[in-house]
Amino acid sequence: MRMRIATAVGAMVLSGALAGLGLAGTAQAAESGALACSTTKISSKTARGWCSAGSAWRVGVKCTDGKHYYSGWETDARNQYATCGSGTITHYWIDR
């Protein structure tokens, strides 16, 4: 029983980590009224994100210089951008 629980928890953690790194599907929506978001890599240095209005969100990127860069926090439905200071994007995501 413990092994099944540990396996299930491990799968959930891995799934969440991959989604947070932009490695899983980028469009996310749940039940009615939930925050819907999408991210896109628009160049080797910049990612664009969008979320529906409501909760605070921001776009993040991890770059080959080993640093993370973020847009400002937003609550409106509009595009936000995150750009590497140097290097190129290795991962991109939406923080909520």
Backbone as CSV, one residue per row, in Angstrom:
resi,resn,N_x,N_y,N_z,CA_x,CA_y,CA_z,C_x,C_y,C_z
1,MET,0.833,-1.191,0.000,0.000,0.000,0.000,0.877,1.254,0.000
2,ARG,1.934,1.288,0.824,2.811,2.459,0.863,3.469,2.708,-0.483
3,MET,3.845,1.638,-1.173,4.510,1.775,-2.462,3.570,2.402,-3.485
4,ARG,2.293,2.005,-3.473,1.330,2.575,-4.414,1.116,4.057,-4.142
5,ILE,1.042,4.431,-2.874,0.877,5.844,-2.516,2.107,6.633,-2.936
6,ALA,3.288,6.124,-2.653,4.527,6.813,-3.022,4.629,6.960,-4.537
7,THR,4.239,5.934,-5.281,4.280,6.005,-6.740,3.307,7.049,-7.258
8,ALA,2.098,7.072,-6.699,1.088,8.060,-7.127,1.550,9.475,-6.817
9,VAL,2.096,9.685,-5.634,2.587,11.014,-5.260,3.749,11.414,-6.161
10,GLY,4.653,10.495,-6.427,5.785,10.778,-7.309,5.332,11.165,-8.706
11,ALA,4.319,10.495,-9.222,3.803,10.818,-10.555,3.173,12.199,-10.572
12,MET,2.444,12.559,-9.497,1.830,13.881,-9.434,2.906,14.968,-9.354
13,VAL,3.938,14.747,-8.557,5.012,15.726,-8.417,5.730,15.902,-9.757
14,LEU,6.048,14.811,-10.436,6.723,14.885,-11.727,5.850,15.605,-12.746
15,SER,4.575,15.284,-12.790,3.658,15.936,-13.720,3.604,17.438,-13.470
16,GLY,3.511,17.850,-12.212,3.494,19.271,-11.870,4.800,19.954,-12.213
17,ALA,5.917,19.277,-11.988,7.223,19.858,-12.299,7.379,20.054,-13.800
18,LEU,6.967,19.071,-14.585,7.074,19.207,-16.036,6.179,20.317,-16.556
19,ALA,4.990,20.432,-16.008,4.089,21.515,-16.426,4.695,22.867,-16.064
20,GLY,5.290,22.977,-14.883,5.897,24.225,-14.447,7.104,24.625,-15.268
21,LEU,7.728,23.666,-15.903,8.911,23.956,-16.713,8.570,24.166,-18.181
22,GLY,7.304,24.143,-18.507,6.920,24.336,-19.904,7.143,23.103,-20.750
23,LEU,7.317,21.936,-20.107,7.565,20.715,-20.856,6.297,19.917,-21.102
24,ALA,5.219,20.285,-20.453,3.940,19.627,-20.688,3.100,20.576,-21.526
25,GLY,1.853,20.245,-21.771,0.975,21.117,-22.554,0.964,22.523,-21.994
26,THR,0.971,23.514,-22.850,1.083,24.881,-22.365,-0.248,25.550,-22.090
27,ALA,-1.341,25.051,-22.654,-2.652,25.637,-22.367,-3.262,24.893,-21.196
28,GLN,-3.733,25.638,-20.206,-4.287,25.018,-19.016,-5.638,25.635,-18.707
29,ALA,-6.646,24.798,-18.471,-7.965,25.279,-18.070,-8.627,24.205,-17.234
30,ALA,-9.380,24.622,-16.263,-10.087,23.673,-15.400,-11.574,23.999,-15.462
31,GLU,-12.266,23.792,-14.335,-13.698,24.038,-14.333,-14.013,25.505,-14.619
32,SER,-15.250,25.776,-14.895,-15.699,27.125,-15.246,-15.225,28.143,-14.214
33,GLY,-14.737,29.276,-14.695,-14.267,30.327,-13.802,-12.799,30.202,-13.428
34,ALA,-12.131,29.131,-13.853,-10.724,28.942,-13.518,-9.857,29.811,-14.424
35,LEU,-8.646,30.089,-13.965,-7.690,30.872,-14.733,-7.146,30.019,-15.881
36,ALA,-7.353,30.455,-17.110,-6.822,29.758,-18.290,-5.554,30.483,-18.730
37,CYS,-4.491,29.720,-19.009,-3.206,30.328,-19.350,-2.565,29.618,-20.532
38,SER,-1.656,30.332,-21.197,-0.910,29.772,-22.309,0.452,30.459,-22.393
39,THR,1.490,29.707,-22.752,2.819,30.286,-22.958,3.356,29.852,-24.318
40,THR,4.174,30.705,-24.891,4.778,30.436,-26.189,6.198,30.994,-26.195
41,LYS,7.121,30.229,-26.714,8.487,30.720,-26.929,8.474,31.460,-28.252
42,ILE,8.735,32.781,-28.237,8.646,33.562,-29.472,10.009,33.843,-30.102
43,SER,11.075,33.605,-29.349,12.424,33.691,-29.900,13.338,32.873,-28.996
44,SER,14.603,32.813,-29.312,15.536,32.040,-28.480,15.746,32.684,-27.109
45,LYS,15.363,33.950,-26.962,15.571,34.673,-25.708,14.287,35.099,-24.996
46,THR,13.116,35.061,-25.675,11.893,35.633,-25.118,10.721,34.660,-25.193
47,ALA,9.931,34.616,-24.112,8.682,33.857,-24.071,7.541,34.823,-23.777
48,ARG,6.381,34.514,-24.350,5.177,35.317,-24.131,4.167,34.449,-23.403
49,GLY,3.446,35.056,-22.462,2.398,34.342,-21.758,1.136,35.163,-21.704
50,TRP,0.036,34.475,-21.519,-1.278,35.103,-21.414,-2.109,34.278,-20.445
51,CYS,-2.867,34.946,-19.584,-3.836,34.287,-18.718,-5.122,35.097,-18.726
52,SER,-6.238,34.433,-18.458,-7.502,35.150,-18.344,-7.455,36.016,-17.078
53,ALA,-8.329,36.989,-17.012,-8.347,37.915,-15.873,-8.739,37.174,-14.594
54,GLY,-8.236,37.666,-13.484,-8.580,37.062,-12.195,-7.400,37.058,-11.257
55,SER,-6.833,35.899,-11.034,-5.716,35.735,-10.100,-4.418,36.292,-10.684
56,ALA,-3.485,36.610,-9.806,-2.177,37.126,-10.234,-1.374,36.021,-10.933
57,TRP,-0.636,36.398,-11.977,0.196,35.475,-12.732,1.372,36.237,-13.350
58,ARG,2.412,35.486,-13.752,3.561,36.075,-14.447,4.217,35.009,-15.314
59,VAL,4.987,35.443,-16.283,5.736,34.549,-17.163,7.150,34.425,-16.615
60,GLY,7.694,33.219,-16.651,9.070,32.998,-16.228,9.846,32.240,-17.285
61,VAL,11.148,32.496,-17.351,12.043,31.747,-18.235,13.302,31.371,-17.465
62,LYS,13.848,30.210,-17.793,15.155,29.813,-17.296,16.077,29.845,-18.499
63,CYS,17.269,30.394,-18.312,18.170,30.620,-19.440,19.480,29.864,-19.267
64,THR,20.217,29.739,-20.359,21.485,29.009,-20.333,22.529,29.692,-19.454
65,ASP,22.292,30.937,-19.042,23.210,31.591,-18.097,22.943,31.118,-16.669
66,GLY,21.951,30.195,-16.503,21.639,29.625,-15.192,20.687,30.467,-14.365
67,LYS,20.218,31.584,-14.888,19.335,32.476,-14.143,17.891,32.348,-14.615
68,HIS,16.973,32.795,-13.737,15.551,32.867,-14.054,15.177,34.340,-14.225
69,TYR,14.352,34.618,-15.220,13.872,35.982,-15.458,12.347,35.936,-15.532
70,TYR,11.708,37.019,-15.058,10.250,37.037,-14.957,9.672,38.341,-15.487
71,SER,8.415,38.261,-15.949,7.640,39.470,-16.230,7.141,39.992,-14.888
72,GLY,6.463,41.124,-14.907,5.815,41.598,-13.698,4.565,40.778,-13.409
73,TRP,4.084,40.840,-12.177,2.833,40.162,-11.830,1.674,40.910,-12.487
74,GLU,0.694,40.176,-12.986,-0.448,40.740,-13.703,-1.729,40.053,-13.234
75,THR,-2.842,40.760,-13.259,-4.138,40.142,-12.968,-5.114,40.302,-14.125
76,ASP,-4.760,41.085,-15.125,-5.612,41.279,-16.296,-5.260,40.286,-17.393
77,ALA,-6.184,40.127,-18.351,-5.948,39.275,-19.512,-5.176,40.088,-20.549
78,ARG,-3.875,39.936,-20.556,-3.021,40.632,-21.520,-1.736,39.833,-21.682
79,ASN,-1.011,40.096,-22.746,0.273,39.421,-22.956,1.328,39.996,-22.026
80,GLN,2.154,39.122,-21.492,3.329,39.488,-20.701,4.526,38.784,-21.320
81,TYR,5.706,39.340,-21.143,6.917,38.797,-21.750,8.017,38.643,-20.701
82,ALA,8.818,37.590,-20.848,10.023,37.406,-20.041,11.167,37.152,-21.020
83,THR,12.293,37.822,-20.796,13.432,37.745,-21.712,14.703,37.430,-20.947
84,CYS,15.508,36.543,-21.502,16.801,36.212,-20.907,17.697,37.448,-20.911
85,GLY,18.410,37.667,-19.809,19.388,38.740,-19.752,20.584,38.416,-20.633
86,SER,20.997,37.171,-20.589,22.024,36.655,-21.496,21.752,35.166,-21.664
87,GLY,22.326,34.576,-22.675,22.035,33.175,-22.954,20.711,33.033,-23.677
88,THR,20.230,31.795,-23.761,18.974,31.497,-24.436,18.057,30.697,-23.508
89,ILE,16.787,30.615,-23.862,15.781,29.938,-23.033,15.995,28.427,-23.029
90,THR,15.931,27.846,-21.837,15.900,26.389,-21.713,14.510,25.922,-21.277
91,HIS,13.786,26.744,-20.516,12.432,26.422,-20.043,11.618,27.706,-19.940
92,TYR,10.300,27.586,-20.049,9.417,28.730,-19.859,8.103,28.254,-19.258
93,TRP,7.422,29.133,-18.493,6.231,28.731,-17.753,5.421,29.951,-17.303
94,ILE,4.260,29.663,-16.700,3.416,30.658,-16.046,3.436,30.358,-14.547
95,ASP,3.750,31.345,-13.731,3.600,31.251,-12.268,2.231,31.795,-11.917
96,ARG,1.523,31.106,-11.013,0.235,31.591,-10.542,0.201,31.548,-9.045
